[in-house]
Amino acid sequence: MSGDTEAVIETERLGRRFGDFVAVRDLSLRVDRGEIFGVLGPNGAGKSTTIRMLCGILTPSTGSGRVVGYDLRRDAERIKARIGYMTQRFSLYEDLTVQENLLFYAGLYGVPWRRRRKRVDEVIGSAGLLDRRRQLAGTLSGGWKQRVALASATIHEPPLLFLDEPTAGVDPVSRRGFWEQIHELASGGTTVLLTTHYMDEAERCHRLAFIFGGRLLGVGRPDEVVAARHLRAIEVEVEAELARSHAALEVLRHLPHVEDVAPYGHVMRVTLRDADDPVTLVKQTLEAQGLTIIRAAEAHVTVEDAFVSTVKAEESEHRRDGAAS
């Protein structure tokens, strides 16, 4: 983002402890207005704790920060009034209709009465809920519940929206429609911070942050975080029975420079780091195992490749530190 944009989230060495356990440490982060910012990390990495601090739900143990112009420590209640928050378990009242749910949340978020019904009509229209406005929320499918949940979280037009694993368990068509709504919100100036386990979704973000062990490992555009790992990917199709293919996978995993090997049907995907001629290395290794190579070629390196590489490197470093101590 350009240097003259407005920061909606700014933190400086933010941290949170639970007794002796450090869930988040030294988190320095900036998210700008209108940005879709993705936070990726394995389970237990500190993603949800980070969001709860930024929402004003948890008080930081260390560090400082400002969210939507307010101080995290002093102005938690003001922050809560200025944000939207949605998770995969967002609570809809299943015995109320779509319209009744939206009216309820509009009141909960303090939308003025004279503006409330007009605002409900607006979000029903923009979310494509016109034909379902009088349907009980409990009878909706997962994708339609997700639309109502997003409409409820944005009914008060917050400048900042938090999405914590918002598309878990939702079908691919509904996920695509959901992302169209997210980009439409961002184009209107809403800032979105989200966590996700879907790597194709991560690539739809303007910028990403990798978190592991409560620490920020890297921040940048999807192409930047991929480039930072210096990876190359090879896809190889071999002619062999399953047992021999599995044995070849194990051999590849122990090669120098190899970060990851994964089977995709009849294709092996090999990710390597700092390798000069990865195609030749992989082909020669497999041919030495007596396998016939049908096809071998470089492939696009993805955010998932970079994420797996980053996490494995951190886990390896933790093991070395543990052994040294």
Residue, then its C-alpha position, 0 to 999 in steps of 0.5 A: m500500500s502507498g505510504d500516504t494511506e490511512a492506517v486502520i490497524e497499527t501495533e508495536r510489539l504487541g504480546r499476550r501471555f496466559g500465565d507462563f504461556v506466551a500466545v503472541r509476542d512482539l507483533s508489530l503490524r500495520v493494516d491500511r484502509g481498504e486493504i484485505f489482509g490475511v493472517l495465516g498460521p497452523n492451529g495454535a499459532g496465535k491467530s485467534t488471540t491476535i484478533r481478540m486483542l485487536c477487537g478489544i476483547l483481550t487486553p494485551s500483556t505487552g506492547s501497544g496498538r491503535v485500531v480504527g483510531y483508538d488505543l487498544r488499552r484505553d478504548a476497547e469499548r469504542i473499538k468494539a462499536r466500530i468493528g464487525y466480527m464474523t466467525q465460522r460459528f457466527s450466531l444466527y437466531e434460527d427461529l427468526t427470519v433473515q429480516e428479523n435477524l438483521l433488524f436485531y443486529a442493527g439494533l444491537y450495533g446501535v443503528p438509529w431506528r429511523r435508519r434501521r429498516k432502510r439499512v436492512d433493505e440495503v444489505i438484503g439487496s446487496a447480499g442477494l437475500l431478497d427471496r429469503r428475507r422471510q425465511l427462517a434462518g435455521t432452514l438456510s443452507g450453509g452458504w446462505k447462512q454465511r451471507v446472512a452472517l456477513a450482512s449482520a456483521t456489516i449492518h452498522e457499516p463498520p470501517l473494519l471487519f474481522l473474519d475468523e475462518p469465515t468460509a470453513g465448511v462452505d461449498p466452493v461456489s458459495r466461497r467464491g460468491f463470498w469473496e466477491q462480496i469481500h472485495e466489493l466491501a474493500s473497494g468501498g473503503t472497508t478494511v478486512l482482516l481475516t484468518t483462513h486455512y484455504m490457501d487459494e483464499a490467501e492468494r485473494c488477499h492484498r497482503l498476508a502475514f505468516i504467524f507461527g509460535g505467536r511470532l510474525l514471520g513475514v508480511g507482504r503481497p502474496d507474490e512477495v511472501v512466495a518470492a521470499r522463500h526462494l522456492r521452485a516447484i516441479e511436477v512429475e508424472v511417473e509410470a509405476e505401481l503405487a508401492r514403487s511410487h511411494a518408495a520414490l517419494e521417500v527418496l525425494r524427501h531426503l534429497p538436499h534442497v527438497e522442502d516438500v513432496a506431495p502426491y496429487g493422483h498420478v503426479m508428484r509435486v516436489t518443492l525445492r529451495d535454492a536449487d540450481d537445476p531442480v528438474t534434472l535433480v528430480k528426474q535423475t533421482l527417480e530414474a535411478q530408482g528404475l521409474t519411467i518418467i512420463r512428464a517433468a516440468e516446473a510449476h507455479v510456486t503457490v502461497e501454500d508452498a511458501f506457507v508449508s516451507t516457512v512452518k517446516a523451517e520454524e519447526s526444525e529451528h524449534r527442535r534444534d533449539g530444544a535439543a541445544s537446551 
